[in-house]
């Protein structure tokens, strides 16, 4: 029987409390210090950096790892990794529950498809360049993991949660410090989003394309908070409680799917559980379909899903995911890798910036700058980072760039799934995987620039 005064009882709460308090501290710093205010670094990233600094000072004074002390239950670092793992899936599930309003066709459908292909092409470019760096590094760093560079697209393109997932998988394959390596790459991605984004915005400002006034978010209307046919905010059960119950139902179904697939394919168990976010999205979609069927049968008369609350919940989970992921970085595990990490970080910034600038100006000529800022922000940080950059140029979302970001997920998942499988092959067959990644990247570019390529060929004929 546990005593309520034991640290084991309070450990999880203390970890969550410190994460949330770090977000408050980071928000104050960001509002108070001009450099941070104009840097566009997300508050969650800054909060994680604050915790790394505090933990570093604690270790320097005491020699102990702060999060592994008794007050955090003795295993706070592992708890941070679990929080990052679960909040990735929970955030995606909450986003998947939101309704897709409006019909898209014609030119807009093509642009959305191209945005999804552009996303996967950037993943592949990051994977090829990162992989090339790690394959070269093997000859200079003793016992270096040859597939480490494949973590670049997961850290830059997909963010903290996936960087941790694949870092964990690679640790199981022999990469000592794989989790911290992936999480550090993800942190550098956010910094790259800030550096590249600020530089590009300043160039546009000097050219007179944007003013100096910062966009201020307007008030939210009551229609945005609740539609007519929804369950009330407060009844016998609070509406937020309903949203959380639906999210947990979907995640429980995802766990059941992972459990069954793990039993059927025991050799792929690590990969299957690494796809918790993808199976979570599938489960959320199934729950949505079930709810819609019950509505058609008149078994349910009200709408139970609220887009406003689901957005708030998903943003909450993603904020926690980022700050926990960065706080979980073990700097000591990376002492031999800093040179490689910094090279990868710089290369990731450069190739993501140049490739997406080329794509935006070639395929999205009507709103190339808006499309570029959105994609560059997302492919070095998260979707929220892309929106932050977009707001500096298109605060009222008059261009389709923000919609492209939302709707591109389906083609991106379809085309991006092979990359996730190739990432698990990379440690076993590095050079074969490297060649396949190059071929895959070339194929995706043929698809992406198909109208441009084949139009030129037809003209020559």
C-alpha positions in Angstrom: 0.0 0.0 0.0 1.4 3.4 -1.0 1.7 6.2 1.5 0.4 9.5 0.2 3.6 11.3 1.4 5.9 9.1 -0.7 7.6 10.8 -3.7 6.4 7.9 -5.9 2.8 9.1 -5.4 3.8 12.7 -6.3 6.5 12.0 -9.0 4.2 12.2 -12.1 2.4 15.3 -10.8 5.8 17.0 -10.1 7.0 16.3 -13.7 3.8 17.7 -15.2 3.8 20.7 -12.9 7.4 21.5 -13.8 6.7 21.3 -17.5 3.7 23.6 -17.3 5.5 26.1 -15.0 8.4 26.2 -17.5 5.9 27.2 -20.2 4.7 30.1 -18.0 8.3 31.2 -17.3 9.1 30.9 -21.1 6.0 33.0 -21.9 7.1 35.7 -19.5 10.6 35.7 -21.0 9.2 35.9 -24.5 7.0 38.8 -23.7 9.7 40.6 -21.7 12.8 40.2 -23.8 12.7 41.9 -27.3 15.2 39.4 -28.9 13.0 36.5 -27.9 9.8 38.3 -28.9 11.0 38.8 -32.5 12.8 35.5 -32.7 9.6 33.5 -33.5 10.9 30.6 -31.3 7.8 28.8 -30.0 7.2 29.2 -26.2 7.2 25.4 -25.8 10.8 25.2 -27.3 11.9 28.1 -25.0 10.3 26.3 -22.0 12.3 23.1 -22.9 15.5 25.2 -23.2 14.8 26.7 -19.7 14.5 23.2 -18.2 17.8 22.0 -19.9 19.6 25.0 -18.4 18.1 24.5 -15.0 18.9 20.7 -15.1 22.5 21.5 -16.3 23.1 23.8 -13.4 21.6 21.2 -11.0 23.9 18.5 -12.4 27.0 20.9 -12.2 26.2 21.6 -8.5 25.1 18.2 -7.3 26.4 15.7 -9.9 23.0 14.2 -10.2 20.4 14.2 -13.0 17.6 16.5 -11.8 14.7 14.6 -13.2 15.9 11.3 -11.8 15.9 12.6 -8.2 13.4 11.3 -5.6 11.0 14.2 -6.0 10.2 13.2 -9.6 9.8 9.5 -8.5 13.4 8.6 -9.3 12.7 8.0 -13.0 11.6 11.5 -14.3 13.7 11.2 -17.5 11.9 8.1 -18.6 8.6 9.8 -17.6 9.4 12.7 -19.9 10.0 10.3 -22.8 6.7 8.5 -22.1 4.9 11.9 -22.0 6.4 12.9 -25.3 5.4 9.5 -26.8 1.8 9.7 -25.7 1.1 13.4 -26.3 2.2 13.0 -29.9 -0.6 10.5 -30.5 -3.1 12.3 -28.4 -2.5 15.6 -30.2 -3.0 13.9 -33.6 -6.1 12.2 -32.4 -7.7 15.5 -31.2 -6.8 17.1 -34.6 -8.3 14.1 -36.5 -11.7 14.6 -34.7 -12.1 18.1 -36.1 -14.5 18.4 -39.0 -13.3 19.1 -42.5 -15.4 21.9 -43.7 -15.8 22.9 -47.3 -15.5 21.1 -50.6 -12.2 21.3 -52.5 -12.0 20.8 -56.3 -10.2 21.8 -59.4 -7.1 24.0 -59.0 -7.3 23.9 -55.2 -7.3 20.1 -55.2 -4.2 20.1 -57.3 -2.5 22.6 -55.0 -3.3 20.6 -51.9 -2.1 17.4 -53.6 1.1 19.2 -54.6 1.6 20.4 -51.0 1.3 16.9 -49.7 3.9 15.6 -52.2 6.1 18.6 -51.4 6.0 17.6 -47.8 7.1 14.1 -48.5 9.8 15.2 -51.0 11.3 17.4 -48.3 11.3 14.5 -45.9 13.2 12.5 -48.4 15.7 15.3 -49.2 16.3 15.6 -45.5 16.7 11.9 -45.2 19.1 11.6 -48.1 21.3 14.5 -46.9 21.3 13.4 -43.3 22.0 9.8 -44.2 24.9 10.9 -46.4 26.4 12.8 -43.5 26.1 9.9 -41.1 27.6 7.4 -43.7 30.6 9.7 -44.0 30.8 10.2 -40.2 31.2 6.5 -39.7 34.8 6.8 -41.0 35.7 9.5 -38.6 33.8 8.7 -35.4 34.4 5.3 -33.7 31.3 3.1 -33.5 29.0 5.7 -34.9 25.6 4.5 -36.0 25.4 4.7 -39.8 21.7 5.3 -40.0 21.7 8.2 -37.5 21.1 10.8 -40.3 17.7 9.3 -41.1 16.6 11.0 -37.9 16.9 14.3 -39.6 13.5 14.2 -41.4 11.8 12.9 -38.2 13.3 15.7 -36.1 12.9 18.5 -38.7 10.0 17.3 -40.8 7.9 15.6 -38.2 9.0 17.0 -34.9 9.8 16.0 -31.3 7.5 13.0 -30.9 8.6 11.1 -34.1 12.3 12.0 -33.4 11.9 10.3 -30.0 10.0 7.3 -31.5 12.7 6.5 -34.1 15.5 7.4 -31.7 14.1 4.8 -29.4 13.8 2.2 -32.2 17.5 2.9 -33.2 18.6 2.6 -29.6 17.1 -0.9 -29.7 19.2 -1.5 -32.8 22.5 -0.4 -31.1 22.5 3.4 -31.3 23.7 4.5 -27.9 22.1 7.9 -27.2 19.7 7.6 -30.1 16.8 9.2 -28.3 18.8 12.2 -27.2 20.2 12.5 -30.8 16.8 12.6 -32.3 15.4 15.0 -29.7 18.4 17.4 -30.2 17.9 17.3 -34.0 14.2 18.3 -33.4 15.3 21.2 -31.1 17.7 22.4 -33.8 14.7 22.2 -36.2 12.8 24.8 -34.2 15.8 27.0 -34.0 16.2 26.6 -37.8 12.6 27.6 -38.3 13.2 30.8 -36.3 16.5 31.7 -38.0 15.4 31.0 -41.6 11.9 32.5 -41.0 13.2 35.7 -39.4 15.8 36.2 -42.2 13.2 35.7 -44.9 10.7 38.0 -43.3 13.4 40.7 -42.9 14.3 40.4 -46.6 10.6 40.8 -47.5 10.3 43.7 -45.2 13.3 45.5 -46.8 11.7 44.9 -50.2 8.5 46.5 -48.9 6.4 43.4 -49.3 5.3 43.5 -45.6 4.9 46.3 -43.1 6.4 46.5 -39.6 3.1 46.1 -37.7 2.7 42.7 -36.1 -0.5 40.8 -36.6 -2.7 40.7 -33.6 -5.2 37.8 -33.3 -8.8 39.0 -33.3 -11.5 37.9 -30.9 -13.1 34.6 -31.3 -16.8 34.7 -32.2 -19.4 32.5 -30.5 -20.0 30.7 -33.7 -16.4 29.5 -33.7 -16.8 28.2 -30.2 -20.1 26.3 -30.6 -22.4 25.5 -33.5 -26.2 25.3 -33.2 -26.7 21.5 -33.0 -24.0 20.7 -30.4 -24.5 19.4 -26.9 -24.4 22.3 -24.3 -21.2 23.4 -22.7 -22.4 22.3 -19.3 -25.0 19.7 -18.6 -24.8 16.5 -16.5 -21.4 16.2 -18.1 -19.1 19.0 -19.2 -18.4 19.3 -23.0 -14.6 19.2 -22.4 -15.0 15.9 -20.6 -16.8 14.5 -23.6 -14.0 15.5 -25.9 -11.4 13.9 -23.6 -13.5 10.7 -23.4 -13.7 10.5 -27.2 -9.9 11.0 -27.5 -9.2 8.3 -24.9 -11.6 6.0 -26.6 -9.8 6.4 -29.9 -6.4 5.9 -28.2 -7.6 2.8 -26.5 -8.7 1.4 -29.8 -5.3 2.3 -31.3 -3.6 0.5 -28.4 -5.8 -2.6 -29.1 -4.7 -2.4 -32.8 -1.1 -2.1 -31.8 -1.4 -5.1 -29.4 -3.0 -7.3 -32.1 -0.5 -6.3 -34.7 2.3 -6.9 -32.2 1.1 -10.4 -31.6 0.8 -11.1 -35.4 4.1 -9.5 -36.2 6.3 -9.9 -33.2 9.5 -8.9 -35.1 7.9 -5.6 -36.0 6.6 -4.7 -32.5 8.9 -1.7 -32.0 7.9 -0.2 -35.4 4.2 -0.9 -34.8 4.2 0.9 -31.4 6.2 3.7 -33.0 3.2 4.3 -35.3 1.0 5.1 -32.3 0.1 8.5 -33.8 -0.9 7.0 -37.2 -3.0 4.2 -35.7 -4.5 6.9 -33.4 -5.6 8.9 -36.4 -7.1 5.8 -38.0 -9.0 5.0 -34.7 -10.2 8.6 -34.4 -11.5 8.4 -38.0 -13.4 5.1 -37.2 -14.9 6.7 -34.1 -16.0 9.7 -36.2 -17.6 7.4 -38.8 -19.4 5.5 -36.1 -20.8 8.7 -34.6 -22.0 9.8 -38.0 -23.7 6.5 -38.6 -25.5 6.8 -35.3 -26.6 10.3 -36.2 -28.0 9.0 -39.5 -29.9 6.3 -37.6 -31.2 9.0 -35.3 -29.7 7.2 -32.3 -27.7 10.5 -31.7 -29.4 13.8 -32.2 -26.7 16.2 -31.2 -23.1 16.8 -32.3 -20.7 15.6 -29.6 -17.4 16.8 -31.2 -16.5 20.5 -30.8 -13.9 21.8 -33.1 -12.9 24.7 -30.9 -12.3 22.5 -27.9 -10.5 19.8 -29.9 -8.1 22.5 -31.3 -7.4 23.7 -27.7 -6.8 20.1 -26.5 -4.5 19.2 -29.5 -2.5 22.4 -29.0 -2.2 21.6 -25.2 -0.8 18.1 -26.0 1.6 19.4 -28.6 2.9 22.1 -26.3 3.5 19.5 -23.6 5.1 17.2 -26.2 7.6 19.7 -27.3 8.7 21.0 -23.8 8.9 17.4 -22.5 10.8 16.2 -25.5 13.4 18.9 -25.2 13.7 18.5 -21.4 14.4 14.8 -21.9 17.6 15.4 -23.9 20.6 13.9 -22.1 23.5 16.1 -23.2 26.0 13.7 -21.7 25.0 11.0 -24.2 25.9 13.3 -27.1 29.5 14.3 -26.1 31.0 12.6 -29.1 28.3 13.6 -31.6 28.1 17.4 -31.4 30.1 18.2 -34.5 27.9 15.8 -36.6 24.7 17.2 -35.0 25.6 20.8 -35.8 26.5 19.9 -39.4 23.2 18.1 -39.8 21.4 21.0 -38.3 22.9 23.5 -40.7 22.4 21.3 -43.7 18.8 20.7 -42.7 18.2 24.4 -42.5 19.8 25.1 -45.9 18.2 22.3 -47.9 14.7 22.8 -46.4 14.9 26.6 -47.1 16.2 26.4 -50.7 14.1 23.4 -51.8 10.8 24.8 -50.5 11.6 28.3 -51.9 12.1 26.7 -55.3 8.9 24.6 -55.0 6.8 27.6 -53.9 8.0 29.9 -56.6 7.6 27.2 -59.3 4.2 25.7 -58.4 2.5 28.3 -56.2 3.2 31.5 -58.1 0.0 33.3 -57.0 1.1 33.2 -53.3 4.6 31.8 -53.4 5.9 33.7 -50.3 3.0 32.7 -48.1 3.3 29.0 -49.2 7.0 29.1 -48.7 6.8 30.4 -45.1 4.1 27.9 -44.2 6.0 24.9 -45.6 9.4 26.0 -44.3 8.0 26.5 -40.8 6.2 23.2 -40.7 9.1 21.2 -42.2 11.6 22.5 -39.6 9.2 22.7 -36.7 5.5 21.9 -36.5 2.4 23.0 -38.3 2.0 25.7 -35.6 5.4 27.1 -36.5 4.3 27.3 -40.1 1.2 29.2 -39.1 3.3 31.6 -36.9 5.5 32.5 -39.9 2.5 32.8 -42.2 0.7 35.2 -39.9 3.6 37.7 -40.2 2.8 38.0 -43.9 -0.9 36.9 -44.2 -2.5 37.6 -40.8 -6.0 37.2 -42.1 -5.3 34.0 -44.0 -6.5 35.5 -47.3 -4.3 33.1 -49.3 -4.9 29.3 -49.5 -1.5 28.6 -47.8 -3.1 27.7 -44.4 -5.7 25.5 -46.0 -3.0 23.7 -47.9 -1.3 22.9 -44.6 -4.4 21.4 -43.2 -5.6 19.3 -46.1 -2.2 18.1 -47.3 -2.1 15.5 -44.5 -3.8 12.7 -46.4 -1.5 12.6 -49.5 1.5 13.2 -47.2 0.6 10.1 -45.1 0.0 8.0 -48.2 3.3 8.9 -49.9 5.3 9.3 -46.6 4.5 5.8 -45.2 7.2 4.0 -47.2 9.8 6.4 -45.7 8.8 5.2 -42.2 9.4 1.6 -43.3 12.7 2.4 -45.0 13.8 4.1 -41.8 13.6 0.7 -40.0 15.6 -1.0 -42.8 18.4 1.7 -42.8 20.4 0.3 -39.9 20.4 -3.2 -41.4 21.1 -2.3 -45.0 22.4 1.2 -45.0 23.7 1.6 -48.5 20.8 -0.2 -50.2 18.4 2.0 -48.2 20.4 5.1 -49.2 20.0 4.3 -52.9 16.3 3.6 -52.5 15.8 6.9 -50.7 17.5 8.7 -53.6 15.3 6.9 -56.2 12.2 7.6 -54.1 13.1 11.3 -53.9 13.6 11.5 -57.7 10.3 9.8 -58.2 8.4 12.2 -55.9 9.9 15.2 -57.7 8.7 13.8 -61.1 5.2 13.6 -59.5 5.6 17.1 -57.9 6.8 18.9 -61.0 4.8 16.7 -63.5 3.0 19.6 -65.2 6.2 21.5 -65.5 8.2 18.6 -66.8 5.7 17.0 -69.2 4.5 20.4 -70.5 8.0 21.2 -71.6 8.3 17.7 -73.3 5.1 18.2 -75.2 6.2 21.7 -76.3 9.4 20.1 -77.8 7.4 17.6 -79.7 
